[in-house]
Amino acid sequence: MSSNSNHADYWKANLKLMGLLLSIWFFVSFMCSVVLVDALNQIQFAGFKLGFWMAQQGSIYVFLILIWVYVRGMNKLDKKFDVEE
């Protein structure tokens, strides 16, 4: 029974991490690049309007960072639940 409970806790922690990271990805890629673009364009970043920069480059950088965070988070979860390779 504890094995099933441990498996369920591992899956729950995995879904929590994925939900958080997907929420950040949605906010950055959709909200900052589409919905809030006019407000962000009032700010200059590296010589470009921030809304434009987020749509063209920023969301890609954030996505790569989120992949790195996911890998680190899953490695920690694997060690915590003793399912590491």
N, C-alpha and C positions, 0 to 999 in steps of 0.2 A: 504494500500500500504506500509506503513512504517513497518508493521509486516513482509511482504515478504522481504523487504529490510533488516530488522534486521536479519531475518533468513538466508538470503544469505550472509550477512557480518559474521555471526557466522560460517557458513559452510566454508567460505573462510579462516577465521582465523584458523579453525580446520585443514583444508588441508595444510595450510602453516606450522603449527606446526608439523603435521605428516610428511610432506615432509622434513623438516629440520632434524627431528629425524631419519627418515629412511635413509637419506643421511649419517648421522654420523654412523649409524649402518652398512651401506654398506661399508663405508671407513674402519671402524675398523675390521669388520668380514671378508671382502674379501681382501681389499687392504693390510692391515697390516698382515693378517694371511696367505695370498697366494702370492700376487704379490710382496710385499716389504719384504718378509720374509728373503731373503738373506742379504739385507742391514740391517735389524733390528737385525739379528743374530750377527752382529759385536758388539752389545751393550749387556752388562751383566745386568740383573735385578734379584735381590734376588738369585743370584747364577745360574741363567738359562740364556740362550740366549733369548733376548727379542722377536724375531720372534716366537720361540717355545712357550714362555710363553703367547704371545698374542693369538696364535692359541688354546692353551689348556685352559687357565684361563682368560686372559685379556678380550677377546671378550665377555665372559659370564658376567663378572663384569660390563662391559660397557653396555651390554644389560639390566641388572637389574637397573642400574642407569638411563638409558633412559626410562624405564617403570616408575620409580619414577618421573622423569622430566615431562613425559606426563601426569601423574595423577595431578601433581601440576599445570601444564599449563592449563589443561582442567577445573580444579576447578576455576582458575582465569577467564578463558573465560566464564564459566557458570555464575559467579557472574557479570562479565562485561555486559553480554547480558541478565541477569535476567532470566536464565533458570535453576537455581540450584534446586536441589531436596529438 
